[in-house]
């Protein structure tokens, strides 16, 4: 894929969201082309940020609250 053909708004959105840009780079060429085509229909900056942000959401790990682990064992006792 020729990155010089990226829409300007998409390029700017990637510039402000490194995780999304990294995810985009790891996509196959077909996935990249599909994503670029989706971005061409975007009508506002906030919509573009949401679209690009959707790539990074999958990379985020869920927060683990290790201090609450002991609460797993609370409840009615047997016997």
PLY file of the C-alpha trace (Angstrom):
ply
format ascii 1.0
element vertex 79
property float x
property float y
property float z
element edge 78
property int vertex1
property int vertex2
end_header
0.00 0.00 0.00
1.24 3.46 -0.89
0.94 5.59 2.25
1.09 8.74 0.09
-2.49 7.96 -0.96
-3.91 8.16 2.57
-6.56 10.83 3.03
-5.14 13.82 4.93
-7.67 13.52 7.75
-6.80 9.88 8.27
-3.09 10.65 8.35
-3.63 13.41 10.91
-5.77 11.14 13.07
-3.03 8.48 13.00
-0.47 11.12 13.96
-2.35 11.71 17.22
-3.04 8.03 17.99
0.12 5.94 17.93
-1.58 2.71 19.04
-4.05 2.92 16.16
-1.27 3.67 13.69
0.70 0.63 14.90
-2.40 -1.53 14.52
-2.99 -0.18 11.00
0.59 -0.97 9.97
0.10 -4.59 11.11
-3.03 -5.04 8.95
-2.99 -6.88 5.64
-3.11 -4.78 2.48
-6.76 -5.73 1.92
-7.69 -4.69 5.47
-5.84 -1.41 5.02
-7.63 -0.65 1.76
-11.00 -1.44 3.34
-10.22 0.82 6.30
-9.08 3.66 4.03
-12.31 3.35 2.02
-14.34 3.54 5.24
-12.41 6.67 6.20
-13.30 8.37 2.91
-16.96 8.56 3.97
-16.17 10.32 7.27
-17.62 13.82 7.46
-16.06 15.31 10.62
-12.90 15.37 12.68
-14.58 13.73 15.67
-15.97 10.96 13.50
-12.48 10.33 12.07
-11.02 10.22 15.58
-13.66 7.65 16.60
-12.95 5.54 13.52
-9.19 5.60 14.10
-9.68 5.10 17.84
-11.65 1.94 17.13
-8.41 0.34 15.93
-6.67 1.01 19.23
-9.52 -0.23 21.41
-8.70 -3.86 20.70
-5.14 -3.32 21.93
-6.12 -2.07 25.35
-5.84 -4.65 28.07
-8.60 -4.84 30.64
-7.78 -3.36 34.01
-7.08 -5.93 36.67
-7.86 -5.11 40.24
-5.63 -7.48 42.13
-6.64 -6.04 45.50
-10.14 -7.47 44.91
-8.98 -11.05 44.34
-9.80 -12.06 47.92
-13.42 -11.02 47.30
-13.80 -13.97 44.90
-13.89 -16.29 47.90
-16.51 -14.37 49.89
-19.97 -15.83 50.11
-21.94 -18.42 52.00
-19.81 -21.14 53.49
-20.44 -24.79 53.02
-21.19 -26.87 56.08
0 1
1 2
2 3
3 4
4 5
5 6
6 7
7 8
8 9
9 10
10 11
11 12
12 13
13 14
14 15
15 16
16 17
17 18
18 19
19 20
20 21
21 22
22 23
23 24
24 25
25 26
26 27
27 28
28 29
29 30
30 31
31 32
32 33
33 34
34 35
35 36
36 37
37 38
38 39
39 40
40 41
41 42
42 43
43 44
44 45
45 46
46 47
47 48
48 49
49 50
50 51
51 52
52 53
53 54
54 55
55 56
56 57
57 58
58 59
59 60
60 61
61 62
62 63
63 64
64 65
65 66
66 67
67 68
68 69
69 70
70 71
71 72
72 73
73 74
74 75
75 76
76 77
77 78
